Amino acid sequence: PGCRLLQFLSYLGACDRLLKQGYEEGQVEEAMEMFQYSEKKAAEFLHLVAQFNDMGFQQNEIKEVLLLCGNQREKALEELVMK
């Protein structure tokens, strides 16, 4: 039980840090779940989603491409441009 508590507190801390960067709660929770609670991967994903969103790409396409490309920015951008 103690181990689960530590994992939960770690998760909350990661979510809190990501929220402070300006990401929405729903996005943060979704990203954390998608990347098995890896704060680093979730942060990369959220950053790239915001970047591609600013470029005018659709959110659902962005998410799909980033997952397929493993958060590789250049590869994902190529895929989005080809769609």
N, C-alpha and C positions, 0 to 999 in steps of 0.2 A: 504493500500500500504506500509506503514512503516514496518509493521510486515513481509511482504514478503521480504523486503530489508534486515531486520535483519536475517531472515532465510537463505537468499542467502549468506550474509557475513559470517554467521556461517558455512555454507557448504564450502565456499571457504577456510576458515581458517582450517577446518578439512582436506580438500583435501591437502592443503599445508603441514600440519604437517605429513600426511601419505606419501606424495611425498618425504619429507625430510628424511623419514626412508628408502628410497631406492626403494619403490614400483613404478611400472610403472603407468603412468597417466590413461591408459585404465582400468587397474586393479582396481585402486582407485575409479574411477567413477562407474564402475560396482558394486563393493562391497558396495559403499555408497547407490546406488539405491536399491540393493538387501535387505539391512537392514534399509530401510526407513530413510536414512541419519543419522543413529546412528554411530558416529565415533568410539565408543568403540567396537561395534559388527563388524564393518567393519575392524578395526585394528586386532581383534582376528582372523577373517576370513583370512585376508591377511597373517598374521603370520603363521597360520596353513597350508595354501596353499603352502607357501614357504617351510615350514618344510617337508610336505609330498612330495613335488616336489623333494626336496633333497634326499628323500628316494627312488626315482625312480618311484613313482606313476604318472599316467597320469593326466594332468591338468583337463580335463573335468570330469573324475571320481572323483577327489578330490572335485571339486565344488559341484557336485551332492550329494556326501556322506555328506559333511559338512552341506549343507542345510537341508538334511533329519535328521541329528543328532543334529541340532541346535548348531553347533560349539563345540560339546563335543569331545575333542581330543581322548580319549580312545575308545569311542564308534565308532567314525569315523575310527580310525585306524583298529579296528576289522573288520569293514565293508570292508575297502580297502583290507585287507589281504585275506578276504574270496572271493573277486571277482576273 
